[in-house]
Amino acid sequence: QILLVNYQDIDNLKVTTIEAARFLHDGGWDSKRRYFLTAANQSNKVAVVDSREQKLTALVDVKTIPHPGRGANIQDPKYGPVWLTSALGDANITLLGTDPEGHPANAWKAVRVLQGQGGGSLF
């Protein structure tokens, strides 16, 4: 589960519970800071949460155990804005499309897998 806490009124916190994949670990924001992407590392998925709508947008399958830290945002020449995650124990770097308005066919999909220069992410 993901818990979103609106703390604008500290005396009346609003908590929204969102069901997601198991074993959420870490993650970061897309480049526009609307969507939060978090690794469900033992499920080989990345959960995408729309912070404005306060709902799960997607569960994206990735090849191996995602371990992004906060991830990274870059502009891919073919797929537009993407978010990157490394993997535990292998050299995969997975790029997920993050632009549902400008690149809807690529949004919330693993659009490319690059090979890193090592055995994968540890921390």
PLY file of the C-alpha trace (Angstrom):
ply
format ascii 1.0
element vertex 123
property float x
property float y
property float z
element edge 122
property int vertex1
property int vertex2
end_header
0.00 0.00 0.00
0.92 3.60 -0.54
-0.22 6.23 1.94
-0.52 9.81 0.69
-0.72 12.33 3.51
-2.03 15.85 2.92
-0.56 17.87 5.76
-1.81 21.35 4.73
-3.90 21.33 7.92
-1.65 19.60 10.44
-4.54 19.20 12.90
-6.75 17.47 10.31
-4.50 15.23 8.25
-6.06 13.61 5.21
-4.64 10.17 4.43
-5.34 8.45 1.11
-4.53 4.73 0.83
-3.61 3.38 -2.60
-3.20 -0.33 -3.35
-0.03 -1.19 -5.26
2.45 -4.02 -5.75
4.21 -5.55 -2.76
7.55 -4.52 -1.34
7.68 -0.86 -2.34
11.20 0.35 -1.76
12.27 3.76 -3.05
11.61 6.10 -5.94
11.36 9.63 -7.23
9.35 12.16 -9.19
8.89 12.51 -12.93
10.40 15.67 -14.46
7.17 17.67 -13.96
6.81 16.50 -10.33
3.26 15.26 -10.77
3.88 11.51 -10.82
5.81 9.58 -8.19
7.48 6.38 -9.41
8.42 3.83 -6.78
10.06 0.43 -7.10
8.25 -2.70 -5.99
11.55 -4.47 -6.14
10.52 -8.03 -5.25
7.63 -7.81 -7.73
9.73 -6.56 -10.67
7.39 -3.61 -11.05
7.42 0.16 -10.77
4.29 1.76 -9.30
3.30 5.14 -10.78
1.19 7.39 -8.54
-0.58 10.52 -9.78
-0.14 12.94 -6.87
-2.77 15.35 -8.22
-5.50 12.73 -8.68
-4.22 10.69 -5.71
-4.50 7.35 -7.49
-2.38 4.60 -8.96
-1.76 5.36 -12.63
0.16 2.23 -13.62
2.14 -0.79 -12.49
4.97 -1.11 -15.00
6.70 -4.47 -15.45
10.49 -4.35 -15.58
12.91 -7.20 -16.36
14.75 -7.41 -13.06
14.66 -6.10 -9.51
14.28 -2.30 -9.85
16.39 -0.27 -7.45
16.26 3.38 -8.49
17.22 5.37 -5.44
15.35 8.47 -6.55
15.72 7.49 -10.21
16.80 9.92 -12.92
14.90 12.03 -15.44
16.22 12.57 -18.96
14.88 13.52 -22.38
15.12 10.52 -24.73
15.34 11.54 -28.42
12.80 8.90 -29.45
10.51 8.47 -26.41
10.50 11.96 -24.89
10.70 12.44 -21.11
11.71 9.22 -19.36
12.55 8.10 -15.82
15.41 5.64 -15.27
15.92 2.88 -12.75
18.88 0.62 -12.22
18.50 -3.02 -11.15
19.87 -5.05 -8.26
22.39 -7.64 -9.33
22.34 -6.97 -13.06
23.43 -4.23 -15.42
19.96 -3.29 -16.74
18.99 0.37 -16.74
15.29 0.59 -17.60
13.76 3.73 -19.11
10.04 4.37 -18.49
8.06 6.85 -20.56
6.58 9.61 -18.36
4.72 11.95 -20.72
1.05 10.92 -21.08
0.18 14.17 -22.88
3.06 14.59 -25.35
3.94 10.90 -25.87
0.82 8.92 -24.85
1.85 5.72 -26.67
4.99 5.51 -24.50
3.56 6.65 -21.17
4.02 4.27 -18.25
5.82 1.64 -20.30
9.38 0.34 -20.22
10.47 1.86 -23.54
14.16 0.94 -23.52
16.63 -1.16 -21.53
20.28 -0.10 -21.54
23.22 -2.15 -20.33
25.29 -0.47 -17.64
29.00 -0.96 -17.12
28.97 -3.27 -14.14
27.15 -5.94 -12.25
24.21 -3.75 -11.34
23.13 -1.51 -8.53
23.84 -2.30 -4.91
22.67 0.89 -3.14
0 1
1 2
2 3
3 4
4 5
5 6
6 7
7 8
8 9
9 10
10 11
11 12
12 13
13 14
14 15
15 16
16 17
17 18
18 19
19 20
20 21
21 22
22 23
23 24
24 25
25 26
26 27
27 28
28 29
29 30
30 31
31 32
32 33
33 34
34 35
35 36
36 37
37 38
38 39
39 40
40 41
41 42
42 43
43 44
44 45
45 46
46 47
47 48
48 49
49 50
50 51
51 52
52 53
53 54
54 55
55 56
56 57
57 58
58 59
59 60
60 61
61 62
62 63
63 64
64 65
65 66
66 67
67 68
68 69
69 70
70 71
71 72
72 73
73 74
74 75
75 76
76 77
77 78
78 79
79 80
80 81
81 82
82 83
83 84
84 85
85 86
86 87
87 88
88 89
89 90
90 91
91 92
92 93
93 94
94 95
95 96
96 97
97 98
98 99
99 100
100 101
101 102
102 103
103 104
104 105
105 106
106 107
107 108
108 109
109 110
110 111
111 112
112 113
113 114
114 115
115 116
116 117
117 118
118 119
119 120
120 121
121 122
